[in-house]
């Protein structure tokens, strides 16, 4: 997800349709679904929360 990489998260790969992102501040998030698929509402919420966590510092 572009928003995560723009916020400084690194895509660390994953198994199958899962992608793991890690921020240098220690925040982790896992996104399921193939690249290019529409994100579920809860995934969008989780991404926004993860970005807020790192931007509050």
C-alpha positions, 0 to 999 in steps of 0.5 A: 500500500502506497500510504504505508510506504510513504509513511516510512513503512518497509514491506517485509514480504509475507506468505501467500496473500499476506504482506507484512509492513514494519516501521523503524519505530517498531509498528507492525501491520499485516495486510491480507489480499492480493496486490491490486485487490480492493481493501476491506473497510477494516484494513483501511482503518488499521492502516490509518491507525498504524500511520497515526501511531508513527506520525504522533511521535 
